[in-house]
């Protein structure tokens, strides 16, 4: 039987994305109820670790883009939504990611479709192919 790794009981593509707006301060709780380590990685951002096992971290702020969450561990992290786009948030053990442990951070208010009209493409005199008007 193939293993399935989940986020909130769901495997990708059924994991709802985390919808954010530019300027949001986002809190995420990572709780590993499984038996494997999960190095959770957020693309496009750094997060600050606020607490481990319910206890606030002390000292200098700890900023990361990947945090290894061991079995039984719970972390609360926060990040600033300051890099608009669509970003993966997944287990960096790629076998786990391939088995469903993938989510996304999606910014609202951005245009995700980009169409290029052929007339907007500069023509290169060395190009033998004629572009349509």
TADA-V750407 format. One record per residue. N is the residue number from 1. RES is the residue in three letters. PHI is phi in whole degrees, -180 to 180 (* if undefined). Layout:
n->N res->RES phi->PHI
n->N res->RES phi->PHI
//
This chain:
n->1 res->UNK phi->*
n->2 res->UNK phi->-79
n->3 res->UNK phi->-73
n->4 res->UNK phi->-124
n->5 res->UNK phi->-110
n->6 res->UNK phi->-126
n->7 res->UNK phi->-123
n->8 res->UNK phi->53
n->9 res->UNK phi->79
n->10 res->UNK phi->-126
n->11 res->UNK phi->-102
n->12 res->UNK phi->-58
n->13 res->UNK phi->-99
n->14 res->UNK phi->-91
n->15 res->UNK phi->-78
n->16 res->UNK phi->-64
n->17 res->UNK phi->-69
n->18 res->UNK phi->-89
n->19 res->UNK phi->-86
n->20 res->UNK phi->-133
n->21 res->UNK phi->-121
n->22 res->UNK phi->-56
n->23 res->UNK phi->99
n->24 res->UNK phi->-63
n->25 res->UNK phi->-105
n->26 res->UNK phi->-113
n->27 res->UNK phi->-102
n->28 res->UNK phi->-132
n->29 res->UNK phi->-103
n->30 res->UNK phi->-113
n->31 res->UNK phi->-127
n->32 res->UNK phi->-93
n->33 res->UNK phi->-98
n->34 res->UNK phi->-94
n->35 res->UNK phi->-116
n->36 res->UNK phi->-118
n->37 res->UNK phi->-68
n->38 res->UNK phi->-132
n->39 res->UNK phi->-76
n->40 res->UNK phi->-82
n->41 res->UNK phi->-125
n->42 res->UNK phi->-111
n->43 res->UNK phi->-76
n->44 res->UNK phi->78
n->45 res->UNK phi->-149
n->46 res->UNK phi->-116
n->47 res->UNK phi->-117
n->48 res->UNK phi->-102
n->49 res->UNK phi->-80
n->50 res->UNK phi->-94
n->51 res->UNK phi->-153
n->52 res->UNK phi->-131
n->53 res->UNK phi->54
n->54 res->UNK phi->81
n->55 res->UNK phi->-106
n->56 res->UNK phi->-60
n->57 res->UNK phi->-74
n->58 res->UNK phi->-116
n->59 res->UNK phi->89
n->60 res->UNK phi->-64
n->61 res->UNK phi->-57
n->62 res->UNK phi->-104
n->63 res->UNK phi->-107
n->64 res->UNK phi->-146
n->65 res->UNK phi->-115
n->66 res->UNK phi->-140
n->67 res->UNK phi->-136
n->68 res->UNK phi->-81
n->69 res->UNK phi->-101
n->70 res->UNK phi->-83
n->71 res->UNK phi->-52
n->72 res->UNK phi->84
n->73 res->UNK phi->-88
n->74 res->UNK phi->-133
n->75 res->UNK phi->-126
n->76 res->UNK phi->-115
n->77 res->UNK phi->-126
n->78 res->UNK phi->-139
n->79 res->UNK phi->-141
n->80 res->UNK phi->-90
n->81 res->UNK phi->-79
n->82 res->UNK phi->-128
n->83 res->UNK phi->-141
n->84 res->UNK phi->-54
n->85 res->UNK phi->151
n->86 res->UNK phi->-113
n->87 res->UNK phi->-129
n->88 res->UNK phi->-76
n->89 res->UNK phi->-134
n->90 res->UNK phi->-152
n->91 res->UNK phi->-74
n->92 res->UNK phi->-83
n->93 res->UNK phi->-78
n->94 res->UNK phi->-65
n->95 res->UNK phi->-67
n->96 res->UNK phi->-69
n->97 res->UNK phi->-62
n->98 res->UNK phi->-65
n->99 res->UNK phi->-94
n->100 res->UNK phi->117
n->101 res->UNK phi->-86
n->102 res->UNK phi->-139
n->103 res->UNK phi->-134
n->104 res->UNK phi->-138
n->105 res->UNK phi->-108
n->106 res->UNK phi->-124
n->107 res->UNK phi->-87
n->108 res->UNK phi->-82
n->109 res->UNK phi->79
n->110 res->UNK phi->-115
n->111 res->UNK phi->-85
n->112 res->UNK phi->-93
n->113 res->UNK phi->-113
n->114 res->UNK phi->-123
n->115 res->UNK phi->-110
n->116 res->UNK phi->-114
n->117 res->UNK phi->-76
n->118 res->UNK phi->-56
n->119 res->UNK phi->-70
n->120 res->UNK phi->-87
n->121 res->UNK phi->-87
n->122 res->UNK phi->-70
n->123 res->UNK phi->-90
n->124 res->UNK phi->-102
n->125 res->UNK phi->-64
n->126 res->UNK phi->-86
n->127 res->UNK phi->-81
n->128 res->UNK phi->-85
n->129 res->UNK phi->-83
n->130 res->UNK phi->-87
n->131 res->UNK phi->-86
n->132 res->UNK phi->-70
n->133 res->UNK phi->-79
//
